[in-house]
Amino acid sequence: MIGRLRRAYGRTRLGTRLALGVGALALVVFAVVGTALTTYMRDYLSAQLDTQLAQAQVAQSKSIAHYGTLSGKKYWRWYYAVYDVRDGAPRLRTPETAGDLPADVEEFTAVARARSASDTEVLRTGHLEGEGQYRLRACEVEPGVVLVSAAPMDEIDDTVGQLITIQAVAFGLALLALVVAGRSLLRRGLRPLSDMAHTARGITSHDLTDSARLPVRHDGRSGGPEVEELRTAFNTMLEHIDEALAVRAEAEQRLRRFVADASHELRTPLMSVRGYADLFQYAAANAPEERDKHLARLRAEAARMGFLLDDLLLLARLDAAEAETPLRPRETDLVELVQEAADAFRASHPGHPLTVAPGPAALPARVDAQRIRQVLDNLLTNAAMHTPPGTRVRVGLSVSGGTARIRVADAGPGIPPADRDRVFDRFYRVDKARSRDRGGSGLGLAVAGSLIRAHGGTIELSSEPGETVFTVTLSLVP
């Protein structure tokens, strides 16, 4: 039974449980207040009755002392007894009227005996057979004479009983009103939480694979500071989820685009290899003089595919740099690296005059010399391939504090603004119509950017008609 009640209580709504909890607490408070009030009222009425007994006995004691009789006003249902005390034993005098004493006088005698043994009046509550509860008071009229008076307490009991009834009815109605009104107020106060739960259910029913933006927010403005704090935290969590979903969607889109581009880029050299292999086989049987030409082209396509695969492998290793870093840093002179890259560029691209800007005589840094040289070669080759013959190219090295800056600039037509944010994406070409033989695979700048980031540096682009500048920043502090 208790287990079923607990399960039923656990299935009730939070507002109902809070209202029941407040009702239980109010019931305890009402019980304490009612008990204290009832006790105080009973003690107060008892004290009033004691005072009334004392005042009545004062007048009656004087009458007994002067006239030897109980004269004066007698209260209805009050009892009076006069005892003569000899040798410590009280003896009851004959009552003046039969109504002065009840049938049971044992309590009177016991009170008189207690008074004769003490020096002060005695107050005691006793039960008189056939009469009920009475308040008895014994006082000394004169030496050897004791007066015992008894007043009924049924009026006090009736008053206290009525008070308890009134309290029970009033507290019951107040408790019922508190539970009903409290449940209504709590439901209204907890409504923002229900709205948040509705918002959360809306999120669970939304297909997160279709969009990186959650379509729901909780924009209420009620509930107090605590609910507002929870609402702010809830919406902040949704913003973080949005950001995470946006990053995931972007990563998935880039992955799909990367896989598609890689498949497309690899398919071309593979088809060329297959075609040249067929031509080589045909030439070997029918035109021996063409074999060397077809074999050279076959080797060139295989080498091109190898370079592409090397770049893809390097990018994959850079993406997983936390597990395996592809860098082998050592002390290197950046000035010497820049000069070697410039000499190689002059030899391979004589149609593009290259100028090396003056800089420091030597600039040691702890970097992977082979990878930094690869970055410089990619930037210089990119300047040559995307500018017309005769375009001037400049390369320079400067140092500021603990930072080295390498600038590669050309005086070409520049990069359109719409393409500047994507030039470092993999397989991205500014000129979509450029052939692969002349335009490359679209991985050069992507590899350069990843290598510089792996070194803890940055690579930036600024371009306008007549000048395009790539700035590589490297820290000289290990």
Summary of the structure (lengths in Angstrom):
residues: 478
radius of gyration: 53.8
end to end distance: 72.7
largest distance: 168.2
contacts: 1343
relative contact order: 0.06
helix: 57%
strand: 17%
